[in-house]
Amino acid sequence: MTSESERIEEVRKYIEATIAEIDGHTESMEKLFKIDRWSKDNTLYEIIINSYERHRNTLKRIQKMIDGGKVESGLYTLSVKSEMDMIKERLEKFENDLHKKETEKASESKLSNSEILDGFNEIKTGETGRMSERKTKQSNP
């Protein structure tokens, strides 16, 4: 059985390794963000980077607690709220964009303008029939 000090040392090593991993992910995301500046997904990068930073800060606080230091609370809650607000705004934007696209698609006619005009001409000439039953006319060269 391991002693309490050995377990604490294992936890310290785990936290240090996890912080290093988070730092690596954050650095990669920042590089990707700089390369991908033209993308419309800047908010997504901000959310991801903020999430990494929040988790890193949490681990730093745990590390400080293990070492016997005093940890201030409240900052974690604020960063979570900010991140949640960013995600909520992004989801609302996606839902609004999707609804807008669905509305536009539903209002679009499945017939081309020329097919509609041909239909009006056929009505005028008495050659009426259902638009869906008509065969497309082949033009003679």
Residue frames as a rotation matrix with the C-alpha (Angstrom) as fourth column:
MET 1
0.584 0.812 0.000 0.00
0.812 -0.584 0.000 0.00
0.000 0.000 -1.000 0.00
THR 2
-0.239 -0.680 0.693 1.29
0.643 -0.646 -0.411 3.45
0.728 0.348 0.591 -0.88
SER 3
-0.464 0.001 -0.886 1.68
0.803 -0.421 -0.421 6.17
-0.373 -0.907 0.195 1.66
GLU 4
0.603 0.752 -0.267 -0.24
0.613 -0.651 -0.448 9.42
-0.510 0.107 -0.853 1.58
SER 5
0.199 -0.605 -0.771 2.85
-0.335 -0.781 0.527 11.38
-0.921 0.153 -0.359 0.53
GLU 6
-0.785 -0.458 0.416 3.43
0.175 0.481 0.859 8.98
-0.594 0.748 -0.297 -2.40
ARG 7
-0.033 0.867 0.498 -0.18
0.966 0.156 -0.207 9.39
-0.257 0.474 -0.842 -3.55
ILE 8
0.664 0.236 -0.709 0.13
0.195 -0.971 -0.140 13.16
-0.721 -0.045 -0.691 -3.30
GLU 9
-0.326 -0.867 -0.377 3.31
-0.323 -0.273 0.906 13.03
-0.888 0.418 -0.191 -5.38
GLU 10
-0.664 0.173 0.727 1.52
0.648 0.618 0.446 10.89
-0.372 0.767 -0.522 -8.01
VAL 11
0.459 0.888 -0.015 -1.31
0.805 -0.423 -0.415 13.44
-0.375 0.179 -0.910 -8.14
ARG 12
0.342 -0.431 -0.835 1.22
-0.180 -0.902 0.392 16.27
-0.922 0.016 -0.386 -8.56
LYS 13
-0.724 -0.674 0.146 2.89
-0.036 0.248 0.968 14.46
-0.689 0.696 -0.204 -11.46
TYR 14
-0.311 0.708 0.634 -0.48
0.916 0.400 0.002 13.74
-0.252 0.581 -0.774 -13.08
ILE 15
0.658 0.572 -0.490 -1.54
0.472 -0.820 -0.324 17.38
-0.587 -0.018 -0.809 -12.75
GLU 16
-0.036 -0.762 -0.647 1.78
-0.335 -0.600 0.726 18.62
-0.942 0.243 -0.234 -14.19
ALA 17
-0.818 -0.250 0.518 1.48
0.323 0.545 0.773 16.23
-0.476 0.800 -0.365 -17.14
THR 18
0.067 0.938 0.340 -2.13
0.965 0.025 -0.259 17.27
-0.252 0.345 -0.904 -17.76
ILE 19
0.570 0.066 -0.819 -1.22
0.089 -0.996 -0.018 20.97
-0.817 -0.063 -0.573 -17.62
ALA 20
-0.516 -0.824 -0.234 1.57
-0.250 -0.116 0.961 20.34
-0.819 0.555 -0.146 -20.14
GLU 21
-0.633 0.364 0.684 -0.90
0.726 0.585 0.360 18.54
-0.269 0.725 -0.635 -22.40
ILE 22
0.492 0.851 -0.186 -3.43
0.757 -0.523 -0.393 21.38
-0.431 0.052 -0.901 -22.14
ASP 23
0.200 -0.510 -0.837 -0.68
-0.211 -0.856 0.471 23.91
-0.957 0.083 -0.279 -22.91
GLY 24
-0.807 -0.517 0.284 0.19
0.104 0.350 0.931 21.89
-0.581 0.781 -0.229 -26.03
HIS 25
-0.196 0.835 0.513 -3.44
0.967 0.251 -0.039 21.80
-0.162 0.489 -0.857 -27.16
THR 26
0.597 0.420 -0.684 -3.83
0.405 -0.893 -0.195 25.53
-0.693 -0.160 -0.703 -26.51
GLU 27
-0.257 -0.792 -0.554 -0.69
-0.278 -0.488 0.827 26.32
-0.926 0.366 -0.095 -28.50
SER 28
-0.808 -0.003 0.589 -1.92
0.491 0.550 0.676 24.16
-0.326 0.835 -0.443 -31.40
MET 29
0.208 0.968 0.142 -5.33
0.947 -0.163 -0.278 25.85
-0.246 0.192 -0.950 -31.40
GLU 30
0.443 -0.115 -0.889 -3.72
0.039 -0.988 0.147 29.30
-0.896 -0.100 -0.433 -31.37
LYS 31
-0.690 -0.719 -0.082 -1.54
-0.120 0.001 0.993 28.32
-0.714 0.695 -0.087 -34.36
LEU 32
-0.554 0.570 0.607 -4.57
0.821 0.496 0.284 26.96
-0.139 0.656 -0.742 -36.19
PHE 33
0.474 0.746 -0.468 -6.49
0.680 -0.648 -0.344 30.14
-0.559 -0.155 -0.814 -35.40
LYS 34
0.026 -0.555 -0.831 -3.68
-0.238 -0.811 0.534 32.31
-0.971 0.184 -0.154 -36.84
ILE 35
-0.899 -0.364 0.246 -3.50
0.102 0.371 0.923 30.21
-0.427 0.854 -0.296 -40.01
ASP 36
-0.495 0.811 0.312 -7.29
0.855 0.392 0.339 30.05
0.153 0.434 -0.888 -40.42
ARG 37
-0.801 0.117 -0.587 -8.00
0.184 -0.885 -0.427 33.80
-0.570 -0.450 0.688 -40.00
TRP 38
-0.847 0.462 -0.263 -10.33
-0.466 -0.407 0.785 33.89
0.256 0.788 0.560 -43.02
SER 39
-0.656 0.603 -0.454 -12.67
0.546 0.794 0.267 31.37
0.522 -0.072 -0.850 -41.43
LYS 40
-0.122 0.722 0.681 -15.97
-0.428 -0.657 0.620 32.49
0.896 -0.216 0.389 -39.98
ASP 41
0.565 0.337 -0.753 -15.36
0.363 0.718 0.594 30.21
0.741 -0.609 0.284 -36.99
ASN 42
-0.376 -0.759 0.531 -13.38
-0.175 -0.505 -0.845 32.65
0.910 -0.411 0.057 -34.82
THR 43
0.185 0.535 0.824 -15.90
-0.926 -0.187 0.329 32.23
0.330 -0.824 0.461 -32.01
LEU 44
0.920 0.149 -0.362 -15.35
-0.084 0.978 0.191 28.48
0.382 -0.145 0.913 -32.01
TYR 45
0.043 -0.982 -0.184 -11.60
0.424 0.185 -0.887 28.95
0.905 -0.040 0.424 -31.56
GLU 46
-0.381 -0.134 0.915 -12.24
-0.598 -0.719 -0.354 31.40
0.705 -0.682 0.194 -28.71
ILE 47
0.631 0.695 0.344 -14.54
-0.732 0.388 0.560 28.90
0.256 -0.605 0.754 -27.00
ILE 48
0.775 -0.377 -0.508 -12.01
0.307 0.926 -0.220 26.08
0.553 0.014 0.833 -27.33
ILE 49
-0.266 -0.939 0.219 -9.08
0.243 -0.285 -0.927 28.19
0.933 -0.194 0.304 -26.13
ASN 50
-0.144 0.294 0.945 -11.12
-0.822 -0.568 0.051 29.55
0.552 -0.769 0.323 -23.21
SER 51
0.866 0.491 -0.090 -12.08
-0.385 0.772 0.506 26.00
0.318 -0.404 0.858 -22.28
TYR 52
0.357 -0.828 -0.432 -8.43
0.534 0.560 -0.633 24.89
0.767 -0.005 0.642 -22.28
GLU 53
-0.480 -0.569 0.667 -7.47
-0.159 -0.692 -0.704 27.89
0.863 -0.444 0.242 -20.17
ARG 54
0.282 0.682 0.675 -10.30
-0.850 -0.149 0.506 27.23
0.445 -0.716 0.538 -17.72
HIS 55
0.928 0.051 -0.370 -9.29
0.058 0.959 0.277 23.59
0.369 -0.279 0.887 -17.25
ARG 56
-0.012 -0.999 -0.053 -5.64
0.483 0.041 -0.875 24.59
0.876 -0.036 0.481 -16.90
ASN 57
-0.367 -0.081 0.927 -6.53
-0.550 -0.784 -0.287 27.16
0.750 -0.615 0.243 -14.25
THR 58
0.712 0.668 0.216 -8.60
-0.604 0.425 0.674 24.57
0.359 -0.610 0.706 -12.39
LEU 59
0.683 -0.525 -0.508 -5.65
0.499 0.843 -0.201 22.19
0.533 -0.116 0.838 -12.31
LYS 60
-0.342 -0.817 0.463 -3.38
0.163 -0.537 -0.828 25.01
0.925 -0.208 0.317 -11.13
ARG 61
0.070 0.461 0.884 -5.81
-0.828 -0.468 0.309 25.69
0.557 -0.754 0.349 -8.26
ILE 62
0.948 0.252 -0.196 -5.85
-0.135 0.873 0.468 21.99
0.289 -0.418 0.862 -7.32
GLN 63
0.235 -0.950 -0.206 -2.07
0.574 0.307 -0.759 21.97
0.784 0.060 0.617 -7.46
LYS 64
-0.381 -0.331 0.863 -1.99
-0.350 -0.813 -0.466 24.99
0.856 -0.480 0.194 -5.16
MET 65
0.552 0.671 0.494 -4.39
-0.747 0.135 0.651 23.27
0.371 -0.729 0.575 -2.74
ILE 66
0.814 -0.307 -0.493 -2.19
0.337 0.941 -0.031 20.16
0.473 -0.141 0.870 -2.62
ASP 67
-0.205 -0.972 0.119 0.79
0.527 -0.212 -0.823 22.37
0.825 -0.105 0.556 -1.81
GLY 68
-0.193 0.205 -0.960 -1.19
0.975 -0.070 -0.211 23.91
-0.110 -0.976 -0.186 1.06
GLY 69
-0.979 -0.185 0.079 -1.85
0.197 -0.962 0.187 27.28
0.042 0.199 0.979 -0.60
LYS 70
-0.314 0.902 -0.296 -5.04
0.169 -0.253 -0.953 29.29
-0.934 -0.349 -0.073 -0.34
VAL 71
-0.806 0.123 0.578 -7.27
0.590 0.107 0.800 29.22
0.037 0.987 -0.159 -3.43
GLU 72
-0.677 0.608 -0.415 -9.67
-0.417 -0.781 -0.465 32.00
-0.607 -0.142 0.782 -4.36
SER 73
-0.457 0.607 0.650 -13.00
0.777 0.628 -0.041 30.89
-0.433 0.486 -0.759 -5.75
GLY 74
0.331 0.681 -0.653 -15.28
0.151 -0.721 -0.676 32.86
-0.931 0.126 -0.342 -8.05
LEU 75
-0.267 -0.494 -0.828 -12.93
-0.750 -0.433 0.501 33.31
-0.605 0.754 -0.254 -10.99
TYR 76
-0.947 -0.058 0.317 -13.71
0.095 0.890 0.446 29.78
-0.308 0.452 -0.837 -12.15
THR 77
-0.130 0.988 0.087 -17.44
0.686 0.153 -0.711 30.49
-0.716 -0.033 -0.697 -12.06
LEU 78
0.296 0.213 -0.931 -17.05
-0.327 -0.893 -0.308 33.69
-0.898 0.395 -0.195 -14.06
SER 79
-0.620 -0.597 -0.509 -15.00
-0.679 0.084 0.729 32.00
-0.392 0.798 -0.458 -16.77
VAL 80
-0.801 0.412 0.435 -17.50
0.468 0.883 0.024 29.15
-0.374 0.223 -0.900 -17.03
LYS 81
0.190 0.925 -0.330 -20.39
0.430 -0.381 -0.819 31.61
-0.883 0.014 -0.470 -17.35
SER 82
0.027 -0.262 -0.965 -18.57
-0.660 -0.729 0.180 33.54
-0.751 0.632 -0.192 -20.06
GLU 83
-0.910 -0.409 -0.070 -17.84
-0.340 0.637 0.692 30.33
-0.238 0.653 -0.719 -21.97
MET 84
-0.512 0.802 0.308 -21.43
0.665 0.597 -0.449 29.13
-0.544 -0.025 -0.839 -21.58
ASP 85
0.296 0.611 -0.735 -22.72
-0.016 -0.766 -0.643 32.47
-0.955 0.202 -0.217 -22.88
MET 86
-0.392 -0.526 -0.755 -20.45
-0.778 -0.249 0.577 32.21
-0.492 0.813 -0.311 -25.93
ILE 87
-0.973 0.049 0.224 -21.68
0.133 0.917 0.376 28.69
-0.187 0.395 -0.899 -26.66
LYS 88
-0.160 0.985 -0.058 -25.33
0.614 0.053 -0.787 29.70
-0.773 -0.161 -0.614 -26.16
GLU 89
0.184 0.179 -0.966 -24.94
-0.453 -0.857 -0.245 32.67
-0.872 0.483 -0.077 -28.54
ARG 90
-0.725 -0.541 -0.428 -23.27
-0.632 0.274 0.725 30.44
-0.275 0.795 -0.540 -31.13
LEU 91
-0.803 0.489 0.340 -26.04
0.491 0.867 -0.086 27.82
-0.337 0.098 -0.937 -30.91
GLU 92
0.145 0.885 -0.443 -28.73
0.320 -0.465 -0.825 30.50
-0.936 -0.022 -0.350 -31.24
LYS 93
-0.115 -0.267 -0.957 -26.97
-0.747 -0.612 0.261 31.86
-0.655 0.744 -0.130 -34.34
PHE 94
-0.966 -0.259 -0.022 -26.78
-0.218 0.762 0.610 28.38
-0.141 0.594 -0.792 -35.89
GLU 95
-0.472 0.862 0.184 -30.46
0.677 0.488 -0.550 27.73
-0.565 -0.135 -0.814 -35.13
ASN 96
0.255 0.552 -0.794 -31.47
-0.085 -0.805 -0.587 31.10
-0.963 0.217 -0.159 -36.61
ASP 97
-0.447 -0.504 -0.739 -29.34
-0.787 -0.171 0.592 30.52
-0.425 0.847 -0.320 -39.72
LEU 98
-0.963 0.113 0.245 -30.79
0.180 0.946 0.271 27.02
-0.201 0.305 -0.931 -40.14
HIS 99
-0.100 0.989 -0.109 -34.35
0.588 -0.030 -0.808 28.31
-0.803 -0.145 -0.579 -39.73
LYS 100
0.119 0.075 -0.990 -33.64
-0.506 -0.853 -0.125 31.07
-0.854 0.516 -0.063 -42.26
LYS 101
-0.791 -0.477 -0.383 -32.26
-0.575 0.365 0.732 28.55
-0.209 0.799 -0.564 -44.79
GLU 102
-0.761 0.571 0.307 -35.24
0.537 0.820 -0.195 26.23
-0.363 0.016 -0.932 -44.29
THR 103
0.154 0.836 -0.526 -37.64
0.254 -0.548 -0.797 29.14
-0.955 -0.010 -0.297 -44.80
GLU 104
-0.141 -0.295 -0.945 -35.83
-0.777 -0.559 0.290 30.25
-0.614 0.775 -0.150 -47.96
LYS 105
-0.963 -0.271 -0.002 -35.75
-0.223 0.790 0.571 26.69
-0.153 0.550 -0.821 -49.30
ALA 106
-0.465 0.863 0.196 -39.46
0.641 0.481 -0.598 26.17
-0.611 -0.153 -0.777 -48.62
SER 107
0.305 0.618 -0.724 -40.35
-0.026 -0.755 -0.655 29.39
-0.952 0.219 -0.214 -50.41
GLU 108
-0.570 -0.571 -0.591 -38.30
-0.625 -0.167 0.763 28.56
-0.534 0.804 -0.262 -53.49
SER 109
0.603 0.757 -0.252 -40.13
-0.720 0.380 -0.580 27.10
-0.343 0.532 0.774 -56.46
LYS 110
0.049 -0.566 0.823 -38.99
0.044 0.825 0.564 23.76
-0.998 0.008 0.066 -57.77
LEU 111
0.574 0.189 0.796 -39.63
0.786 0.147 -0.601 24.92
-0.230 0.971 -0.064 -61.31
SER 112
-0.604 -0.794 -0.062 -37.27
0.713 -0.574 0.402 27.15
-0.355 0.198 0.914 -63.23
ASN 113
-0.341 0.445 -0.828 -38.46
-0.197 -0.895 -0.400 30.55
-0.919 0.026 0.393 -64.43
SER 114
-0.740 0.031 -0.672 -38.58
-0.673 -0.042 0.739 29.33
-0.005 0.999 0.052 -68.03
GLU 115
-0.855 0.465 -0.230 -40.75
0.435 0.884 0.172 26.34
0.283 0.047 -0.958 -67.03
ILE 116
-0.374 0.734 -0.567 -43.16
0.547 -0.320 -0.774 28.65
-0.749 -0.599 -0.282 -65.25
LEU 117
-0.400 0.184 -0.898 -43.33
-0.576 -0.812 0.090 31.00
-0.713 0.553 0.431 -68.26
ASP 118
-0.911 0.076 -0.406 -43.88
-0.290 0.583 0.759 28.01
0.294 0.809 -0.509 -70.56
GLY 119
-0.690 0.685 -0.235 -46.73
0.706 0.566 -0.426 26.95
-0.158 -0.460 -0.874 -68.27
PHE 120
-0.233 0.594 -0.770 -48.36
0.031 -0.787 -0.616 30.38
-0.972 -0.168 0.165 -68.57
ASN 121
-0.610 -0.041 -0.792 -47.99
-0.749 -0.297 0.592 30.25
-0.259 0.954 0.151 -72.36
GLU 122
-0.933 0.274 -0.235 -49.59
0.157 0.895 0.418 26.81
0.325 0.353 -0.878 -72.45
ILE 123
-0.446 0.811 -0.379 -52.47
0.608 -0.036 -0.793 28.07
-0.657 -0.584 -0.477 -70.35
LYS 124
-0.273 0.301 -0.914 -52.96
-0.444 -0.882 -0.158 30.95
-0.853 0.362 0.375 -72.79
THR 125
-0.627 -0.037 -0.778 -52.92
-0.771 0.169 0.614 28.61
0.109 0.985 -0.135 -75.79
GLY 126
0.431 0.897 0.097 -55.18
-0.899 0.417 0.136 26.05
0.081 -0.146 0.986 -74.16
GLU 127
0.208 -0.436 -0.876 -52.53
-0.182 0.862 -0.472 23.33
0.961 0.258 0.100 -73.90
THR 128
0.067 -0.154 0.986 -52.97
-0.956 -0.292 0.020 22.99
0.285 -0.944 -0.167 -70.17
GLY 129
0.523 0.013 -0.852 -52.00
0.164 0.980 0.116 20.03
0.836 -0.201 0.510 -68.04
ARG 130
0.965 -0.210 -0.157 -50.29
0.144 -0.076 0.987 19.44
-0.219 -0.975 -0.043 -64.76
MET 131
0.574 -0.811 -0.113 -46.80
-0.806 -0.535 -0.252 20.94
0.144 0.236 -0.961 -64.65
SER 132
-0.073 -0.638 0.767 -45.43
-0.711 0.573 0.408 17.72
-0.700 -0.515 -0.495 -63.13
GLU 133
0.383 0.309 0.871 -46.82
0.268 0.865 -0.425 15.66
-0.884 0.396 0.248 -66.04
ARG 134
0.930 -0.038 -0.365 -45.31
-0.338 -0.475 -0.812 17.76
-0.143 0.879 -0.455 -68.80
LYS 135
0.487 -0.820 0.301 -42.27
0.821 0.548 0.161 16.57
-0.297 0.168 0.940 -70.62
THR 136
0.068 -0.542 -0.837 -39.47
0.003 -0.839 0.544 19.01
-0.998 -0.040 -0.055 -71.18
LYS 137
0.952 0.299 -0.065 -39.46
-0.032 -0.114 -0.993 20.34
-0.304 0.947 -0.100 -74.70
GLN 138
0.012 -0.957 0.289 -36.47
0.645 0.228 0.730 19.56
-0.764 0.177 0.620 -76.83
SER 139
0.437 0.096 -0.894 -35.39
-0.411 -0.863 -0.293 22.38
-0.800 0.495 -0.337 -79.05
ASN 140
0.671 -0.179 0.720 -34.69
0.661 0.583 -0.472 21.62
-0.335 0.792 0.510 -82.68
PRO 141
-0.184 -0.844 -0.504 -31.44
0.364 -0.535 0.762 23.11
-0.913 -0.043 0.406 -84.00
